[in-house]
């Protein structure tokens, strides 16, 4: 794996990530597509190619998904995840955390391993067990096991979590399988000093990049900037940084402003499951939110396609959108599919939402390269805030 930073705009940076299985470099900041056992939740493999290329070539996989069904040793016999999924030209990042199916249980973790609530029940995963799964799966990137804690734990518990994460990182590196790039884990909850201590120690390890954990677990959006800044000031600039728990457009912009390169997010999945479609304009020179959206559940970034107002709407979700869904189907058709509980609705929605969010990241990269990222970020946030205030629609 190779990573180079090509441009800066304040704290935000645009770079290029080269991964062995991907024939073309991935530009960062980038979105990792959330998956269930290696594939997006609703998009079939043959439709993956319809998404923006090569932006869609990074997939996030949770090893904990494979605790049920096909054992990871069988994946190894097949030839690894890439061969099993027939996704030879995709980059796969193994991240132990999954905000949908596998939630960290801070109180349940012990010095032996991390405790998770999974589809198989509550399980304790030791570093040795975890690295055995990684070895069998063969991802391009793997994140070391971490003891994540929510924002409300005591300082004592926070310190224990950081100490355990160091120890587990060293254990994982000692058991590192041949192939795959290790990302060191940085935790510390909402404690600034523990975040700094964790970043300083992990930066000393021989890792290929960094995964920022412990966010999206109860802290407010206003608590994050000083925590992120403290971490980024310590980490070297020549290695990529990944984060989990930041999904909303405002949160993504906040993370990018701090210097995050890769985002592992379940935002698109959550929108799709609820029947929502992303609609915000993808034009950095445009005043973003002049749309009149009064239907329940809609706001300045998305619309609720279950709403009756779309029952006879024969227009695409977004005019001029080049995704498969918008080129071939109407709001009325998707509204019908949702109301008759047809799974095709989720398939078409996930295609559009994934396409739209990947194009959002592409737009962000353009603003970083031309030095206008901060103006774009402020305009985006202020316009959304003003719209929500005027329409009195909950975010």
ZIPEVEN-V672013 format. One line per field, one symbol per residue. ss: DSSP state (H for helix, E for strand, L for the rest). burial: + if it has 16 or more other C-alpha atoms within 10 Angstrom, else -. Layout:
# ZIPEVEN-V672013
ss=???
burial=???
This chain:
# ZIPEVEN-V672013
ss=LEEEEEEEELLEEEEEEELLLLLLLEEELEEEEEEELLEELLLLHHHHLLLLLLLLLEEEELHHHHHLLLLHHHHHHHLLHHHHHLLLLLEEEELLLELLLEEELLLLLELLEEEEEELLEEEEEEHHHHHHHHHHHLLLEEELLLLLLLLLLLHHHHHHHHHHHHHHHHHHHHLLLLLLEEEEEELLLLLHHHHHHHHHHHHLLLLLEEEELLLLLLLLHHHHHHHHHHHHHHLLLLLEEEEELLLLHHHHHHHHHHLLLEEELLHHHHHHHLLEEELLLLLLLLLLLLLLLLLLLLLLLEEELLLHHHLLLLLLLLLLLLLHHHHHLLHHHHHHHHHLLLLHHHHHHHHHHHHHHHHHHHHHHHHHHLLLHHHHHHHHHHHHHHHHHHHLLLL
burial=--+++-+++-+++++++++-++-++++++++++++++++++++----+--++-+++++++++++++-----+--++---+++-+--+-+++++++++++--+++++--++--++++++----+-++++-++++++++++++++++++++++-----+++++++++++++++++--++--+++++++++++++-+++++++-++---+++++++++++------+--++++++-++---+++++++++-++-++++++++++++++++++-++--++++++++-+---++---+-+-+++++++++++--++----+++--+++-++---++++++++++-----+++++++++++++++++++++-+++-+-++-++-++--++--++----+--
